[in-house]
Amino acid sequence: MTAGWLLAALVLVGLVGPPLCRAFGLDGEAVDLFGRLAPASLEHPLGTDELGRDLLLRLLEGGRISLAVGLAGALLTAVIGTAIGLAAGYAGGRVDAALMRLTDAIIALPLLPLLIVLAAVDPIKLGLPAALADGGLASIWRIVLLVALFGWTTVARLVRAAVLSQKERDYVRAARALGAGPWRIAVRHVLPNVASPIIVATTLSIGNIMLTESVLSFLGLGIQPPLPSWGNMLTNAQELIWQAPHLAVWPGALIFLTVIAFNLLGDGLQDALDPRGDAGI
């Protein structure tokens, strides 16, 4: 519950904070070279960065971006993994074998080096229009798509295992006897009964996706300026760690707290949604 309230507060602040600040005339992109690397004060509660920008406003906007990447990536990952796991578990036979071998092949890939290489590819050279390939929004969607492309395997395996245990239940036999088609049974009857592992896996994957985005942004391959994220804020802080440690402490602490909160929330949901679990263990 504590993790859930913390995440709700972070999401609320990320959604409401930046528009509210702009409504009061506060701009996180306003440069003040005379006030660069200033310590915490009434005007700047967390100090300023290397360009004199307010660190608190940058953290609010960066949290909005980082949480958006984590949530969008987790949802897209869940959709892909659920579709593949449902098809493999219910169809069985050659379909199951082919999809599970594909899953094994994806799992065998060195994920982080592969993401680094793909994130470094210039989309313009792949034929995408410059209007779509450049800009901060393009970097957000590129990270989301890359993470979802290779991160669906855990959800697929969990869904397949759950479907294999559900498709022999009496309600499935009854639906089949009433003339329901296989995919109608899979989507309308089996899928709602395997929602628990999907929810838990999706919640746990948000933290991992945020860490991946932070690593790629730290390497300069993730969210591109002028959009801030907690990861690229750490990139800008690495050369000033001794001169202005607050530039690294605050985004690092927020990444840590958010990932821990999502993991705790996932563990709590697993206990709450598993009727066979023992709360005393």
C-alpha positions in Angstrom: 0.0 0.0 0.0 2.9 2.4 0.8 4.4 1.7 -2.6 1.0 2.2 -4.3 0.5 5.6 -2.6 4.1 6.7 -3.4 3.6 5.8 -7.1 0.2 7.5 -7.2 1.8 10.7 -5.8 4.7 10.5 -8.3 2.2 10.1 -11.2 0.0 12.9 -9.9 2.9 15.3 -9.5 4.3 14.3 -12.9 0.9 15.0 -14.6 -0.1 18.1 -12.7 3.2 19.6 -11.8 4.6 20.8 -15.1 1.3 22.3 -16.4 0.7 24.0 -13.1 4.3 25.5 -13.1 3.8 26.8 -16.6 0.5 28.4 -15.5 2.4 30.3 -12.9 5.1 31.4 -15.3 7.8 28.9 -14.2 9.9 27.5 -17.0 12.2 24.6 -16.4 14.0 25.4 -19.6 14.8 29.0 -18.7 18.6 29.4 -18.8 20.4 31.6 -16.2 24.1 31.3 -16.6 24.7 33.7 -13.7 22.9 31.3 -11.4 24.4 28.0 -12.6 25.1 25.3 -10.0 23.4 27.3 -7.3 22.6 25.5 -4.0 19.1 25.0 -2.6 17.3 28.3 -1.8 13.8 29.7 -1.6 13.8 30.6 -5.2 15.2 27.2 -6.3 14.3 24.6 -3.6 16.7 22.0 -5.0 19.2 24.3 -6.6 20.0 24.8 -10.3 21.9 22.8 -12.9 24.9 23.6 -15.1 22.8 26.0 -17.2 21.1 27.7 -14.3 17.8 25.9 -14.9 15.6 25.1 -11.8 16.4 21.5 -10.8 13.0 20.8 -9.2 11.1 21.8 -12.4 13.5 19.7 -14.5 12.9 16.7 -12.1 9.1 17.1 -12.5 9.3 17.2 -16.3 11.8 14.3 -16.3 9.7 12.2 -14.1 6.8 12.7 -16.5 8.9 11.4 -19.4 10.4 8.5 -17.5 7.1 7.3 -16.1 5.5 7.7 -19.5 8.2 5.5 -21.1 7.9 2.9 -18.3 4.1 2.7 -18.4 3.8 2.7 -22.3 6.6 0.2 -22.6 5.0 -2.1 -20.0 1.6 -1.9 -21.6 2.9 -2.6 -25.1 5.1 -5.5 -23.8 2.0 -6.9 -22.0 -0.1 -6.8 -25.2 2.5 -8.5 -27.3 3.4 -11.1 -24.7 -0.3 -11.8 -23.9 -1.1 -12.4 -27.6 1.8 -14.7 -28.2 1.3 -16.6 -24.9 -2.4 -17.0 -25.5 -1.9 -18.3 -29.0 0.8 -20.7 -28.0 -1.0 -22.1 -24.9 -4.4 -22.5 -26.5 -3.4 -23.6 -30.0 -0.7 -26.0 -28.8 1.1 -28.3 -31.2 3.3 -26.8 -33.9 2.1 -23.3 -33.1 3.1 -23.6 -29.5 6.5 -25.1 -30.5 7.2 -22.4 -33.0 6.2 -19.5 -30.7 8.2 -20.9 -27.8 11.3 -21.4 -29.9 11.0 -17.8 -30.9 10.7 -16.8 -27.3 13.8 -18.8 -26.4 15.7 -17.2 -29.2 14.7 -13.7 -27.9 15.7 -14.6 -24.4 19.1 -15.9 -25.6 19.9 -12.5 -27.1 22.2 -10.2 -25.1 19.5 -7.6 -24.4 21.4 -4.5 -23.2 24.2 -4.6 -25.9 21.5 -5.2 -28.6 19.4 -2.3 -27.3 22.4 0.0 -27.3 23.2 -0.9 -30.9 19.6 -0.5 -32.1 19.2 2.8 -30.2 22.3 4.1 -31.9 20.8 3.5 -35.4 19.9 6.6 -37.3 16.2 6.3 -38.3 16.7 8.7 -41.2 19.1 6.3 -42.8 16.4 3.6 -42.6 14.1 5.7 -44.7 11.9 7.4 -42.1 11.0 11.0 -42.7 13.1 13.5 -40.8 9.9 15.0 -39.2 9.2 11.6 -37.6 12.8 10.6 -36.8 14.0 13.8 -35.1 12.8 15.3 -31.9 12.1 14.3 -28.4 8.8 12.5 -29.0 10.6 10.3 -31.6 13.2 9.2 -29.1 10.4 8.3 -26.6 8.6 6.1 -29.0 11.8 4.5 -30.2 12.7 3.5 -26.7 9.2 2.2 -26.1 9.2 0.1 -29.3 12.7 -1.3 -28.7 11.9 -2.3 -25.1 8.6 -3.9 -26.2 10.2 -5.7 -29.1 12.5 -7.7 -26.9 10.8 -7.5 -23.5 7.6 -9.5 -24.1 9.1 -13.0 -23.3 8.3 -13.1 -19.6 4.7 -12.2 -20.1 4.4 -14.7 -22.9 5.7 -17.6 -20.8 3.5 -16.8 -17.9 0.4 -16.5 -20.0 1.2 -19.7 -21.9 1.6 -21.6 -18.6 -1.7 -20.2 -17.2 -3.6 -20.9 -20.4 -2.4 -24.5 -20.4 -3.9 -25.0 -17.0 -7.1 -23.2 -17.8 -8.0 -24.7 -21.2 -8.9 -28.1 -19.7 -11.2 -26.7 -17.1 -15.0 -27.5 -17.1 -16.1 -24.0 -18.2 -13.9 -24.4 -21.4 -15.4 -27.8 -22.1 -18.9 -26.3 -21.6 -18.3 -23.4 -24.0 -16.9 -25.8 -26.6 -19.9 -28.1 -26.2 -22.2 -25.1 -26.8 -20.5 -24.4 -30.1 -18.2 -21.5 -29.3 -15.2 -21.2 -31.6 -11.6 -21.7 -30.3 -10.6 -18.1 -30.4 -13.8 -16.9 -28.9 -13.2 -19.3 -26.0 -9.6 -18.1 -25.7 -10.4 -14.4 -25.7 -13.8 -14.3 -24.0 -13.4 -17.1 -21.4 -9.7 -18.1 -20.9 -8.1 -14.6 -21.1 -10.0 -13.0 -18.2 -9.0 -16.0 -16.0 -5.3 -15.5 -16.6 -5.4 -11.8 -16.0 -3.6 -12.0 -12.6 -0.2 -13.0 -13.8 -0.4 -10.5 -16.6 -1.1 -7.7 -14.2 1.7 -8.7 -11.9 4.2 -9.2 -14.7 3.3 -5.8 -16.2 3.7 -4.0 -12.9 7.1 -5.6 -12.3 8.3 -4.8 -15.8 7.7 -1.1 -15.4 10.6 -0.7 -13.1 12.9 -2.7 -15.4 11.9 -0.6 -18.4 12.5 2.6 -16.5 16.0 1.3 -15.6 16.6 0.4 -19.2 15.5 3.9 -20.3 17.8 5.4 -17.7 20.8 3.4 -18.9 20.2 4.3 -22.6 19.7 7.9 -21.7 22.8 7.9 -19.5 24.7 6.6 -22.6 23.2 9.4 -24.7 21.1 6.9 -26.7 17.7 7.4 -25.0 15.6 10.4 -24.5 17.1 13.3 -26.4 17.3 16.9 -25.3 15.6 19.3 -24.9 13.3 16.7 -23.3 14.6 15.9 -19.8 14.4 12.4 -18.2 16.0 11.2 -15.0 18.5 9.2 -17.1 19.8 12.0 -19.3 19.9 14.3 -16.2 22.4 11.8 -14.7 24.3 12.1 -18.0 24.7 15.8 -17.6 25.6 15.4 -13.9 28.5 12.9 -14.3 31.1 15.6 -15.0 30.0 17.7 -12.1 29.6 15.0 -9.5 32.1 16.6 -7.1 31.3 20.2 -7.9 27.5 19.8 -7.7 26.6 16.4 -6.3 22.9 17.3 -6.0 22.6 17.1 -9.8 23.2 13.3 -9.6 21.6 12.6 -6.1 18.1 13.7 -6.9 17.4 12.0 -10.2 19.3 8.9 -8.9 17.2 8.8 -5.8 14.0 9.2 -7.7 14.9 6.3 -10.1 15.7 4.2 -7.1 12.5 4.9 -5.2 10.3 4.5 -8.2 11.8 1.1 -9.3 11.6 -0.2 -5.7 8.0 1.0 -5.4 7.0 -0.8 -8.6 8.7 -4.0 -7.5 7.0 -3.8 -4.1 3.7 -3.1 -5.7 4.1 -6.1 -8.0 4.9 -8.4 -5.1 1.9 -7.1 -3.2 -0.4 -7.7 -6.2 1.0 -11.2 -6.6 0.0 -12.0 -3.0 -3.4 -10.3 -3.3 -4.3 -11.9 -6.7 -3.1 -15.4 -5.9 -5.9 -17.2 -4.0 -3.6 -20.1 -3.3 -0.9 -18.0 -1.8 -0.2 -18.0 1.9 0.0 -14.4 3.3 2.0 -15.7 6.3 4.9 -17.0 4.2 
